[in-house]
């Protein structure tokens, strides 16, 4: 196996400044395209509401395939919630008790 000796430079060795030009000037800042939102905890009511809002945003404004996945998930959740209500209204739920 060929190695890199003392007289042979490593062709894959690069300086940080060559890879990332922003590191040359320490006063440069990184800008985010949109401000970050403060997120509530995942297991709180606020966090759950915020996650459903994110899901609604994905179902409306995202690109394919994320939009299709979000819409399918919303349809399944609505079906799971509305099926017992519809059965109760039709009086069919009493047949199973």
FENTA-V900593 format. One line per field, one symbol per residue. phi: phi as a letter, one per 40 degrees, with the letter a starting at -180 (. if undefined). psi: psi as a letter, one per 20 degrees, with the letter a starting at -180 (. if undefined). burial: b if it has 16 or more other ideal C-beta (glycine too) atoms within 10 Angstrom, else e. A space follows every 50 residues. Layout:
# FENTA-V900593
phi->???
psi->???
burial->???
This chain:
# FENTA-V900593
phi->.cbbcccbcccccbcdcccbccccbcccbbbccaccccbcccbbcccccc ccccccccccbcccccccccccccccccccccccccccccgcccccc
psi->pproahioqoiipqqhhhgohhigoiiqqppqhqqqqpprqhkrghhggh hhghggghhgirrqihgggghgggggghghgighgghghijihhhi.
burial->eeeeeeeeeeeeeeeeeeeeeeeeeeeeeeeeeeeeeeeeeeeeeeeeeb eeeebeebbeeeeeeeeeebeeeeeeeeeeeeeeeeeeeeeeeeeee
